[in-house]
Every structure is written in structure tokens, then in C-alpha cells.
Amino acid sequence: MAGVVVSGAQVSYISQDCEEIPEFLGRKYGHMAKRLDLSFNLLRSLEGLKTFSYLEELILDNNLLGNDLLLPRLPHLHTLTLNKNQITELESLLDHLAEVVPSLQYLSLLGNIACPNELVCKEKDEDDYQRYRYFVLHKLTNLKFLDTRKVTRREREEALVRGAFMKVVKPKDAK
């Protein structure tokens, strides 16, 4: 199949301008893939992932995935990167991930509005980013690595105490 690169249990389908996961990928590789890289596409939906039931790593960077992102239950998934997509709402994403990827240990959301840092918005600073980290760790307690940094013991303790209060509240647009 043109565009597919397979190496052992790793499947890559990068820069193919696809808006959805092609059915042939799941049919041909879903039963054996442990790592799937679908970066640099035009994905708006993750329908078609349910056939990849053994996934441990899923790379979805540089797509068009938004707040309606729905993953199937992937019990073995420990690594998920969603960098540079169109995710703006953090809490609903984290609640969904807690439900469908219970083994998740590494998550990266850099380059999304939901991840407040200088990459996305010049008005955001390290304090905003740290509050985001506490909130994520409050929701996803098994994470060992978030974005570019290892989760520290102090962060985990702080997330237990204050994480629920670190939710980012967006002002309503004044009309």
C-alpha cells in the first residue's frame, strides 16, 4: 500500500492528506500494530481506530483533531501525542482519556490552545502552564510524563491537593 511504512509492530501513515483513518490500515495492520503514527494528515475523526486493539503508542501530531475527539477503548495504550491539533477544551478531553486509556503514562498536547504555553499564546507564562500540569495530573493520575517534562513527586502531591482547582475557566465573549 502506497504511503504505509511498516517496521515490526510499528505502522506509519504520515503526510497522506487523509481526513479519516483508511479502512485498509485497520484491516491489514490493526491486529499486529503496537505503534501507530498518523502525523501530518488532515484527520478530524479517529473512527477506524477500534481495530487497533493492541496499540501501545499512538502519534497523532499535526492533524485537525478538535474537541469532539473520540478514542475507542485502548487498554494497552501508554503513549499518546496530540501535538499541534485544534483542541481547545481540556477537561472533557481528560475525562474521556481517563475512561478509555487507563494505562496512559505519557501525554503530549503542545501546540493546542488547551495547553497554555508560549507556543500557542504569548500572554501565557510558566505559571499558567504549571496550573495546567496540576489539572492534567489531577485528572490522569498515572501519567509519568506530560508534554516535554517528567512528572515530579512534588507536582503529583500538589495535583492531589490543588489540581481540582486549577481548571482553566474561559471568559464568555462579550457581545
N, C-alpha and C positions, 0 to 999 in steps of 0.2 A: 504494500500500500504506500503510495507516494506521501512523503511528509512524516511518516512514522519512523521513529528510531527506537529500536528495542535492544537492550543490553541486559541480559539475565532477566531479573524481575522488574527492570526499570523500563517504563514506556514514556516516550516523549512525543508530543504532537504540538510543536511550537511554531508560532508565526504562520498559521494556516488560514487566518482570517475567518475562522468558523464562529458562528453565533451560538451554536449549541454543540454538545458533545456528539460526534458522529456515532451512529449506531454500531458501525463495524468495529470501532475501538473496543466497546464493551463485549461484543460478541466474540471477537478474536483474542482479546488480551485480558478481559475482566477477571477471568478465573485464575490468572497467574501473576498479575501485576501487584507489586508491593509498593512501588513508587510510580506516581503519575505526574508528569509535568505538562500542563496545558497553558503555559505562559504565552504572552504576546498574541492573544487571539482577540475575538470580539464577543466573548461569552457573556450572556446576560442570564443564563439559566444553567443549572447543574443537573438537569434531568439527564438520565443516562449514566449517572454515577453508581446507581444501585447494583449494577452488575459487577462492580469492582469491590467485592466484599472483603478482600484481603489487604486492602490498602493500608500502608503504614505511614506513607508520606504523600502529601498532595500539594502541588505547587500550582497556584492559580494567579500569579502576578501579572500585572499589566493586561487586565481584561476590563469588562464593563459591568462587573457584578455589583449589584446595589443592595438596598435594604431588604429586598424580597428573596435574598439568597436562601436556598433550602438545600441542605445536605441530607442524604439518606443516612440511616444509622450505619456508622463505620466503627465497629468496636475496637479495631486494632490500630486505628489512626493515631499516631503520636506527634506528627509534624504537619502543620497547616500554614501555608503562607498565602496571604491575600493582599500583598503589597500593591499599591497603585491601582485600586479599583474605584468604585463610586459609593463606598459605604459611608453613610453619614450618621446612622443611629447605632450606638454601641450596645445599649442594654439588651435590645431584642436579639441582636447577633449573639451576644454572650450567653443568654438564656438558651437559645437554640443549640449552640455548641455544647453547653453543659449536658444537654439532653441526648444529643446524637453522637458525640465523640468523647466518650467517658475516659479514654486513655490519653487524651491530648496533653502533651508536655511542652511543645514548642509552638508558639503562635506569633505571627508577624502581620501587623496591619499598617505598616508605614506607608505613607503616601495616600491615605484615606482621610477624609475630613473627620471621621470618628476617632482618629489617632492624632491628638493635638500636639503637634510639634512644628518646628520651624520649616520643615519640608513642605508643609501644607499651608501654613498661615504665619506670616511674620509677627502677628500680635501674640502668638503663643510662646510660652517660655518653659524653662525646665520645671517650674512648679506645676504648671498645667499638665505637663507630661507625667510628672510623678503622681499627681492625683489620678490621672488616667490609669497608671500602672496599679495603684492601690485598688481601684474599682475593678479592673480586669482580674486581679488576683483574688479579690473577694468573691467574684463570680465563678472563676475557674481555678479551684484550689490546688489542682495537680500540676499546674504549669511550673516548669523548671527554667524556662527561657521565654522572654517576651521581647519581641522586636529584635533589637541588637544586643540585649543585655541579659545576663544570667539573673534569675530571681534570687535576691539575698534573703537571709534569715530575717533580718530587720524589716525588709519590705513585707514579707509574709506575715510577721507579727503585727505590723501596722495595718495591713489589709484586714486582718481579723478584727481589729479594734475599730478602725475608721473607714474601712473600704465601702461599706454601705452608704456612707455619707458623701462619697466622692463622685457620685453620679453627676455627669455634666448636664446642666439644665440650660436649654437654649431659650432665649427670649422670643416671644411671639413677634412676628413682623407687625410694626405699627402701620396702620392704614389711615 
